[in-house]
Amino acid sequence: MGAKVDAGAEIVVPNRPEHNKLTTGEWLGIGTAAASISTMIATVVNLFKK
C-alpha cells in the first residue's frame, strides 16, 4: 500500500463505532419472555404426560 501523502495533508482516523449494549429493561424483557416460554413448554409437557 504505497499511498502518497503530501506535506501538510491531514490524516483522519474515524472513531470506533460504539457497541450497542442491551439496557436493563431489554434484559428484563428477554428474561420475562424466556420464563414465559419455559412455562408454556412445561405446561404442554405436563398435559401430554397424563
PDB file of N, H, CA, C and O in Angstrom:
ATOM      1  N   MET A   1       0.840  -1.176   0.000  1.00  0.00           N
ATOM      2  CA  MET A   1       0.000   0.000   0.000  1.00  0.00           C
ATOM      3  C   MET A   1       0.884   1.238   0.000  1.00  0.00           C
ATOM      4  O   MET A   1       1.231   1.768   1.055  1.00  0.00           O
ATOM      5  N   GLY A   2       1.220   1.661  -1.121  1.00  0.00           N
ATOM      6  H   GLY A   2       0.938   1.230  -1.978  1.00  0.00           H
ATOM      7  CA  GLY A   2       2.111   2.802  -1.232  1.00  0.00           C
ATOM      8  C   GLY A   2       1.368   4.102  -1.467  1.00  0.00           C
ATOM      9  O   GLY A   2       1.610   4.784  -2.462  1.00  0.00           O
ATOM     10  N   ALA A   3       0.466   4.451  -0.561  1.00  0.00           N
ATOM     11  H   ALA A   3       0.269   3.897   0.247  1.00  0.00           H
ATOM     12  CA  ALA A   3      -0.281   5.691  -0.713  1.00  0.00           C
ATOM     13  C   ALA A   3       0.666   6.873  -0.491  1.00  0.00           C
ATOM     14  O   ALA A   3       1.460   6.876   0.449  1.00  0.00           O
ATOM     15  N   LYS A   4       0.574   7.853  -1.351  1.00  0.00           N
ATOM     16  H   LYS A   4      -0.071   7.850  -2.115  1.00  0.00           H
ATOM     17  CA  LYS A   4       1.438   9.015  -1.234  1.00  0.00           C
ATOM     18  C   LYS A   4       0.736  10.076  -0.401  1.00  0.00           C
ATOM     19  O   LYS A   4      -0.413  10.429  -0.664  1.00  0.00           O
ATOM     20  N   VAL A   5       1.437  10.577   0.601  1.00  0.00           N
ATOM     21  H   VAL A   5       2.371  10.290   0.814  1.00  0.00           H
ATOM     22  CA  VAL A   5       0.896  11.622   1.471  1.00  0.00           C
ATOM     23  C   VAL A   5       1.705  12.882   1.235  1.00  0.00           C
ATOM     24  O   VAL A   5       2.923  12.893   1.411  1.00  0.00           O
ATOM     25  N   ASP A   6       1.024  13.939   0.836  1.00  0.00           N
ATOM     26  H   ASP A   6       0.034  13.930   0.692  1.00  0.00           H
ATOM     27  CA  ASP A   6       1.695  15.209   0.578  1.00  0.00           C
ATOM     28  C   ASP A   6       1.948  15.949   1.879  1.00  0.00           C
ATOM     29  O   ASP A   6       1.253  15.728   2.871  1.00  0.00           O
ATOM     30  N   ALA A   7       2.918  16.809   1.876  1.00  0.00           N
ATOM     31  H   ALA A   7       3.482  16.989   1.070  1.00  0.00           H
ATOM     32  CA  ALA A   7       3.226  17.621   3.045  1.00  0.00           C
ATOM     33  C   ALA A   7       2.029  18.505   3.385  1.00  0.00           C
ATOM     34  O   ALA A   7       1.440  19.127   2.501  1.00  0.00           O
ATOM     35  N   GLY A   8       1.672  18.560   4.662  1.00  0.00           N
ATOM     36  H   GLY A   8       2.151  18.056   5.381  1.00  0.00           H
ATOM     37  CA  GLY A   8       0.551  19.382   5.108  1.00  0.00           C
ATOM     38  C   GLY A   8      -0.797  18.685   5.007  1.00  0.00           C
ATOM     39  O   GLY A   8      -1.828  19.268   5.342  1.00  0.00           O
ATOM     40  N   ALA A   9      -0.792  17.433   4.544  1.00  0.00           N
ATOM     41  H   ALA A   9       0.045  16.959   4.272  1.00  0.00           H
ATOM     42  CA  ALA A   9      -2.050  16.691   4.427  1.00  0.00           C
ATOM     43  C   ALA A   9      -2.544  16.296   5.820  1.00  0.00           C
ATOM     44  O   ALA A   9      -1.757  16.078   6.741  1.00  0.00           O
ATOM     45  N   GLU A  10      -3.853  16.213   5.943  1.00  0.00           N
ATOM     46  H   GLU A  10      -4.492  16.391   5.195  1.00  0.00           H
ATOM     47  CA  GLU A  10      -4.456  15.780   7.209  1.00  0.00           C
ATOM     48  C   GLU A  10      -4.905  14.334   7.061  1.00  0.00           C
ATOM     49  O   GLU A  10      -5.545  13.963   6.077  1.00  0.00           O
ATOM     50  N   ILE A  11      -4.560  13.531   8.049  1.00  0.00           N
ATOM     51  H   ILE A  11      -4.040  13.833   8.848  1.00  0.00           H
ATOM     52  CA  ILE A  11      -4.988  12.139   8.054  1.00  0.00           C
ATOM     53  C   ILE A  11      -6.069  12.012   9.110  1.00  0.00           C
ATOM     54  O   ILE A  11      -5.840  12.293  10.287  1.00  0.00           O
ATOM     55  N   VAL A  12      -7.248  11.588   8.684  1.00  0.00           N
ATOM     56  H   VAL A  12      -7.434  11.360   7.728  1.00  0.00           H
ATOM     57  CA  VAL A  12      -8.392  11.462   9.592  1.00  0.00           C
ATOM     58  C   VAL A  12      -8.636   9.992   9.869  1.00  0.00           C
ATOM     59  O   VAL A  12      -8.836   9.194   8.954  1.00  0.00           O
ATOM     60  N   VAL A  13      -8.615   9.650  11.152  1.00  0.00           N
ATOM     61  H   VAL A  13      -8.452  10.298  11.895  1.00  0.00           H
ATOM     62  CA  VAL A  13      -8.897   8.280  11.564  1.00  0.00           C
ATOM     63  C   VAL A  13     -10.231   8.306  12.310  1.00  0.00           C
ATOM     64  O   VAL A  13     -10.325   8.916  13.374  1.00  0.00           O
ATOM     65  N   PRO A  14     -11.268   7.652  11.767  1.00  0.00           N
ATOM     66  CA  PRO A  14     -12.584   7.710  12.421  1.00  0.00           C
ATOM     67  C   PRO A  14     -12.576   6.935  13.739  1.00  0.00           C
ATOM     68  O   PRO A  14     -11.799   6.000  13.934  1.00  0.00           O
ATOM     69  N   ASN A  15     -13.467   7.357  14.634  1.00  0.00           N
ATOM     70  H   ASN A  15     -14.098   8.117  14.476  1.00  0.00           H
ATOM     71  CA  ASN A  15     -13.630   6.661  15.906  1.00  0.00           C
ATOM     72  C   ASN A  15     -14.222   5.290  15.664  1.00  0.00           C
ATOM     73  O   ASN A  15     -14.901   5.057  14.664  1.00  0.00           O
ATOM     74  N   ARG A  16     -13.954   4.375  16.603  1.00  0.00           N
ATOM     75  H   ARG A  16     -13.403   4.565  17.415  1.00  0.00           H
ATOM     76  CA  ARG A  16     -14.572   3.056  16.512  1.00  0.00           C
ATOM     77  C   ARG A  16     -16.053   3.199  16.808  1.00  0.00           C
ATOM     78  O   ARG A  16     -16.446   3.971  17.682  1.00  0.00           O
ATOM     79  N   PRO A  17     -16.872   2.458  16.084  1.00  0.00           N
ATOM     80  CA  PRO A  17     -18.314   2.547  16.374  1.00  0.00           C
ATOM     81  C   PRO A  17     -18.606   1.976  17.764  1.00  0.00           C
ATOM     82  O   PRO A  17     -17.996   0.998  18.195  1.00  0.00           O
ATOM     83  N   GLU A  18     -19.542   2.606  18.440  1.00  0.00           N
ATOM     84  H   GLU A  18     -20.038   3.401  18.089  1.00  0.00           H
ATOM     85  CA  GLU A  18     -19.925   2.136  19.766  1.00  0.00           C
ATOM     86  C   GLU A  18     -20.718   0.851  19.636  1.00  0.00           C
ATOM     87  O   GLU A  18     -21.540   0.701  18.732  1.00  0.00           O
ATOM     88  N   HIS A  19     -20.464  -0.075  20.546  1.00  0.00           N
ATOM     89  H   HIS A  19     -19.796   0.047  21.281  1.00  0.00           H
ATOM     90  CA  HIS A  19     -21.229  -1.315  20.566  1.00  0.00           C
ATOM     91  C   HIS A  19     -22.537  -1.041  21.285  1.00  0.00           C
ATOM     92  O   HIS A  19     -22.551  -0.485  22.383  1.00  0.00           O
ATOM     93  N   ASN A  20     -23.612  -1.428  20.671  1.00  0.00           N
ATOM     94  H   ASN A  20     -23.600  -1.881  19.779  1.00  0.00           H
ATOM     95  CA  ASN A  20     -24.920  -1.210  21.277  1.00  0.00           C
ATOM     96  C   ASN A  20     -25.152  -2.284  22.333  1.00  0.00           C
ATOM     97  O   ASN A  20     -25.462  -3.431  22.013  1.00  0.00           O
ATOM     98  N   LYS A  21     -24.998  -1.896  23.589  1.00  0.00           N
ATOM     99  H   LYS A  21     -24.746  -0.964  23.849  1.00  0.00           H
ATOM    100  CA  LYS A  21     -25.215  -2.834  24.685  1.00  0.00           C
ATOM    101  C   LYS A  21     -26.681  -2.798  25.076  1.00  0.00           C
ATOM    102  O   LYS A  21     -27.346  -1.771  24.944  1.00  0.00           O
ATOM    103  N   LEU A  22     -27.178  -3.929  25.558  1.00  0.00           N
ATOM    104  H   LEU A  22     -26.638  -4.764  25.665  1.00  0.00           H
ATOM    105  CA  LEU A  22     -28.576  -4.001  25.963  1.00  0.00           C
ATOM    106  C   LEU A  22     -28.773  -3.274  27.282  1.00  0.00           C
ATOM    107  O   LEU A  22     -27.941  -3.352  28.186  1.00  0.00           O
ATOM    108  N   THR A  23     -29.880  -2.573  27.372  1.00  0.00           N
ATOM    109  H   THR A  23     -30.556  -2.509  26.638  1.00  0.00           H
ATOM    110  CA  THR A  23     -30.207  -1.874  28.610  1.00  0.00           C
ATOM    111  C   THR A  23     -30.810  -2.863  29.608  1.00  0.00           C
ATOM    112  O   THR A  23     -31.136  -3.998  29.259  1.00  0.00           O
ATOM    113  N   THR A  24     -30.948  -2.418  30.832  1.00  0.00           N
ATOM    114  H   THR A  24     -30.683  -1.496  31.115  1.00  0.00           H
ATOM    115  CA  THR A  24     -31.534  -3.261  31.871  1.00  0.00           C
ATOM    116  C   THR A  24     -32.960  -3.659  31.503  1.00  0.00           C
ATOM    117  O   THR A  24     -33.368  -4.797  31.732  1.00  0.00           O
ATOM    118  N   GLY A  25     -33.703  -2.737  30.941  1.00  0.00           N
ATOM    119  H   GLY A  25     -33.371  -1.813  30.755  1.00  0.00           H
ATOM    120  CA  GLY A  25     -35.076  -3.033  30.531  1.00  0.00           C
ATOM    121  C   GLY A  25     -35.140  -4.092  29.453  1.00  0.00           C
ATOM    122  O   GLY A  25     -36.026  -4.946  29.462  1.00  0.00           O
ATOM    123  N   GLU A  26     -34.199  -4.036  28.523  1.00  0.00           N
ATOM    124  H   GLU A  26     -33.479  -3.342  28.516  1.00  0.00           H
ATOM    125  CA  GLU A  26     -34.171  -5.043  27.460  1.00  0.00           C
ATOM    126  C   GLU A  26     -33.817  -6.420  28.020  1.00  0.00           C
ATOM    127  O   GLU A  26     -34.403  -7.424  27.615  1.00  0.00           O
ATOM    128  N   TRP A  27     -32.871  -6.469  28.941  1.00  0.00           N
ATOM    129  H   TRP A  27     -32.395  -5.653  29.269  1.00  0.00           H
ATOM    130  CA  TRP A  27     -32.530  -7.747  29.588  1.00  0.00           C
ATOM    131  C   TRP A  27     -33.724  -8.285  30.354  1.00  0.00           C
ATOM    132  O   TRP A  27     -33.986  -9.488  30.336  1.00  0.00           O
ATOM    133  N   LEU A  28     -34.449  -7.404  31.028  1.00  0.00           N
ATOM    134  H   LEU A  28     -34.236  -6.427  31.043  1.00  0.00           H
ATOM    135  CA  LEU A  28     -35.635  -7.817  31.775  1.00  0.00           C
ATOM    136  C   LEU A  28     -36.685  -8.392  30.816  1.00  0.00           C
ATOM    137  O   LEU A  28     -37.313  -9.407  31.119  1.00  0.00           O
ATOM    138  N   GLY A  29     -36.870  -7.759  29.689  1.00  0.00           N
ATOM    139  H   GLY A  29     -36.360  -6.934  29.443  1.00  0.00           H
ATOM    140  CA  GLY A  29     -37.815  -8.256  28.690  1.00  0.00           C
ATOM    141  C   GLY A  29     -37.415  -9.616  28.153  1.00  0.00           C
ATOM    142  O   GLY A  29     -38.268 -10.486  27.972  1.00  0.00           O
ATOM    143  N   ILE A  30     -36.131  -9.812  27.896  1.00  0.00           N
ATOM    144  H   ILE A  30     -35.439  -9.106  28.042  1.00  0.00           H
ATOM    145  CA  ILE A  30     -35.650 -11.108  27.416  1.00  0.00           C
ATOM    146  C   ILE A  30     -35.879 -12.180  28.474  1.00  0.00           C
ATOM    147  O   ILE A  30     -36.315 -13.287  28.157  1.00  0.00           O
ATOM    148  N   GLY A  31     -35.587 -11.854  29.724  1.00  0.00           N
ATOM    149  H   GLY A  31     -35.233 -10.954  29.981  1.00  0.00           H
ATOM    150  CA  GLY A  31     -35.789 -12.811  30.809  1.00  0.00           C
ATOM    151  C   GLY A  31     -37.245 -13.176  30.992  1.00  0.00           C
ATOM    152  O   GLY A  31     -37.579 -14.340  31.213  1.00  0.00           O
ATOM    153  N   THR A  32     -38.111 -12.181  30.900  1.00  0.00           N
ATOM    154  H   THR A  32     -37.840 -11.235  30.721  1.00  0.00           H
ATOM    155  CA  THR A  32     -39.546 -12.419  31.043  1.00  0.00           C
ATOM    156  C   THR A  32     -40.062 -13.309  29.907  1.00  0.00           C
ATOM    157  O   THR A  32     -40.845 -14.229  30.143  1.00  0.00           O
ATOM    158  N   ALA A  33     -39.630 -13.037  28.702  1.00  0.00           N
ATOM    159  H   ALA A  33     -38.994 -12.290  28.511  1.00  0.00           H
ATOM    160  CA  ALA A  33     -40.044 -13.840  27.561  1.00  0.00           C
ATOM    161  C   ALA A  33     -39.552 -15.277  27.703  1.00  0.00           C
ATOM    162  O   ALA A  33     -40.294 -16.217  27.417  1.00  0.00           O
ATOM    163  N   ALA A  34     -38.315 -15.454  28.139  1.00  0.00           N
ATOM    164  H   ALA A  34     -37.712 -14.691  28.371  1.00  0.00           H
ATOM    165  CA  ALA A  34     -37.762 -16.800  28.313  1.00  0.00           C
ATOM    166  C   ALA A  34     -38.528 -17.565  29.394  1.00  0.00           C
ATOM    167  O   ALA A  34     -38.800 -18.756  29.242  1.00  0.00           O
ATOM    168  N   ALA A  35     -38.873 -16.881  30.479  1.00  0.00           N
ATOM    169  H   ALA A  35     -38.653 -15.913  30.602  1.00  0.00           H
ATOM    170  CA  ALA A  35     -39.639 -17.526  31.548  1.00  0.00           C
ATOM    171  C   ALA A  35     -41.023 -17.930  31.058  1.00  0.00           C
ATOM    172  O   ALA A  35     -41.508 -19.009  31.396  1.00  0.00           O
ATOM    173  N   SER A  36     -41.659 -17.080  30.271  1.00  0.00           N
ATOM    174  H   SER A  36     -41.265 -16.203  29.996  1.00  0.00           H
ATOM    175  CA  SER A  36     -42.985 -17.385  29.735  1.00  0.00           C
ATOM    176  C   SER A  36     -42.941 -18.590  28.804  1.00  0.00           C
ATOM    177  O   SER A  36     -43.800 -19.470  28.879  1.00  0.00           O
ATOM    178  N   ILE A  37     -41.952 -18.631  27.935  1.00  0.00           N
ATOM    179  H   ILE A  37     -41.255 -17.917  27.873  1.00  0.00           H
ATOM    180  CA  ILE A  37     -41.824 -19.751  27.010  1.00  0.00           C
ATOM    181  C   ILE A  37     -41.555 -21.040  27.778  1.00  0.00           C
ATOM    182  O   ILE A  37     -42.122 -22.084  27.456  1.00  0.00           O
ATOM    183  N   SER A  38     -40.696 -20.975  28.787  1.00  0.00           N
ATOM    184  H   SER A  38     -40.234 -20.127  29.048  1.00  0.00           H
ATOM    185  CA  SER A  38     -40.404 -22.158  29.600  1.00  0.00           C
ATOM    186  C   SER A  38     -41.658 -22.666  30.298  1.00  0.00           C
ATOM    187  O   SER A  38     -41.889 -23.873  30.368  1.00  0.00           O
ATOM    188  N   THR A  39     -42.464 -21.750  30.813  1.00  0.00           N
ATOM    189  H   THR A  39     -42.276 -20.769  30.757  1.00  0.00           H
ATOM    190  CA  THR A  39     -43.706 -22.132  31.485  1.00  0.00           C
ATOM    191  C   THR A  39     -44.671 -22.794  30.503  1.00  0.00           C
ATOM    192  O   THR A  39     -45.305 -23.795  30.836  1.00  0.00           O
ATOM    193  N   MET A  40     -44.783 -22.246  29.315  1.00  0.00           N
ATOM    194  H   MET A  40     -44.268 -21.433  29.045  1.00  0.00           H
ATOM    195  CA  MET A  40     -45.670 -22.845  28.309  1.00  0.00           C
ATOM    196  C   MET A  40     -45.209 -24.248  27.925  1.00  0.00           C
ATOM    197  O   MET A  40     -46.024 -25.161  27.799  1.00  0.00           O
ATOM    198  N   ILE A  41     -43.913 -24.414  27.742  1.00  0.00           N
ATOM    199  H   ILE A  41     -43.250 -23.672  27.845  1.00  0.00           H
ATOM    200  CA  ILE A  41     -43.387 -25.731  27.378  1.00  0.00           C
ATOM    201  C   ILE A  41     -43.646 -26.735  28.503  1.00  0.00           C
ATOM    202  O   ILE A  41     -44.062 -27.863  28.243  1.00  0.00           O
ATOM    203  N   ALA A  42     -43.403 -26.331  29.741  1.00  0.00           N
ATOM    204  H   ALA A  42     -43.065 -25.414  29.952  1.00  0.00           H
ATOM    205  CA  ALA A  42     -43.642 -27.210  30.875  1.00  0.00           C
ATOM    206  C   ALA A  42     -45.116 -27.598  30.965  1.00  0.00           C
ATOM    207  O   ALA A  42     -45.436 -28.743  31.283  1.00  0.00           O
ATOM    208  N   THR A  43     -46.009 -26.659  30.690  1.00  0.00           N
ATOM    209  H   THR A  43     -45.749 -25.728  30.433  1.00  0.00           H
ATOM    210  CA  THR A  43     -47.443 -26.936  30.730  1.00  0.00           C
ATOM    211  C   THR A  43     -47.835 -27.938  29.655  1.00  0.00           C
ATOM    212  O   THR A  43     -48.591 -28.872  29.925  1.00  0.00           O
ATOM    213  N   VAL A  44     -47.339 -27.758  28.459  1.00  0.00           N
ATOM    214  H   VAL A  44     -46.725 -27.000  28.239  1.00  0.00           H
ATOM    215  CA  VAL A  44     -47.653 -28.686  27.366  1.00  0.00           C
ATOM    216  C   VAL A  44     -47.121 -30.082  27.675  1.00  0.00           C
ATOM    217  O   VAL A  44     -47.806 -31.076  27.433  1.00  0.00           O
ATOM    218  N   VAL A  45     -45.918 -30.159  28.201  1.00  0.00           N
ATOM    219  H   VAL A  45     -45.362 -29.352  28.397  1.00  0.00           H
ATOM    220  CA  VAL A  45     -45.333 -31.461  28.551  1.00  0.00           C
ATOM    221  C   VAL A  45     -46.179 -32.143  29.609  1.00  0.00           C
ATOM    222  O   VAL A  45     -46.439 -33.342  29.507  1.00  0.00           O
ATOM    223  N   ASN A  46     -46.613 -31.410  30.618  1.00  0.00           N
ATOM    224  H   ASN A  46     -46.401 -30.436  30.701  1.00  0.00           H
ATOM    225  CA  ASN A  46     -47.452 -31.988  31.672  1.00  0.00           C
ATOM    226  C   ASN A  46     -48.806 -32.426  31.140  1.00  0.00           C
ATOM    227  O   ASN A  46     -49.345 -33.420  31.627  1.00  0.00           O
ATOM    228  N   LEU A  47     -49.373 -31.743  30.179  1.00  0.00           N
ATOM    229  H   LEU A  47     -48.936 -30.935  29.783  1.00  0.00           H
ATOM    230  CA  LEU A  47     -50.645 -32.129  29.590  1.00  0.00           C
ATOM    231  C   LEU A  47     -50.526 -33.462  28.841  1.00  0.00           C
ATOM    232  O   LEU A  47     -51.442 -34.283  28.888  1.00  0.00           O
ATOM    233  N   PHE A  48     -49.416 -33.673  28.161  1.00  0.00           N
ATOM    234  H   PHE A  48     -48.672 -33.006  28.123  1.00  0.00           H
ATOM    235  CA  PHE A  48     -49.246 -34.896  27.400  1.00  0.00           C
ATOM    236  C   PHE A  48     -48.800 -36.073  28.258  1.00  0.00           C
ATOM    237  O   PHE A  48     -48.871 -37.220  27.819  1.00  0.00           O
ATOM    238  N   LYS A  49     -48.339 -35.800  29.481  1.00  0.00           N
ATOM    239  H   LYS A  49     -48.281 -34.868  29.838  1.00  0.00           H
ATOM    240  CA  LYS A  49     -47.948 -36.885  30.393  1.00  0.00           C
ATOM    241  C   LYS A  49     -49.157 -37.670  30.878  1.00  0.00           C
ATOM    242  O   LYS A  49     -49.069 -38.875  31.113  1.00  0.00           O
ATOM    243  N   LYS A  50     -50.276 -36.992  31.026  1.00  0.00           N
ATOM    244  H   LYS A  50     -50.348 -36.013  30.835  1.00  0.00           H
ATOM    245  CA  LYS A  50     -51.462 -37.612  31.626  1.00  0.00           C
ATOM    246  C   LYS A  50     -52.148 -38.555  30.692  1.00  0.00           C
ATOM    247  O   LYS A  50     -53.161 -39.154  31.053  1.00  0.00           O
TER     248      LYS A  50
END
